[in-house]
């Protein structure tokens, strides 16, 4: 990774949003404009924000770190974590997908896929390993019974 690059999911999200904007303006390929597309994109992005806030609330309730690459102090299995092991990352993916749809440019269609791959490789897999180390069989059961995304 680049020296000094803040390797955090929100930084990757901002990079993805910026790239979506650049691609939509400079290389749109195909445009899907209209209030339907913009409305769908906005709803998806707002749902992502709501999901992130709901999930972050559980980190606060459990008094554990929300920062990636830090050791967890609690295994969160309540709230949105009943449905997804990664609701914050899912929310970020919804925000980026919503932005791509809102821009209406087909050139950005691969961005959410690339973002999901970055999240999985750089954050999700190491976090799952940390959960297994910290919580053993309890984490293994949770990881086996709860989907990674949806």
Secondary structure by P-SEA (a helix, b strand, c coil): ccccccccaaaaaaaaaaaaaaaaccccccccccaaaaaaaaaaaaaaaaaaaaaaaaaaaaccccccccccccccccccccccccaaaaaaaaaaaaaaaaaccccccaaaaaaaaaaaaccaaaaaaaaaaacaaaaaaaaacccccc
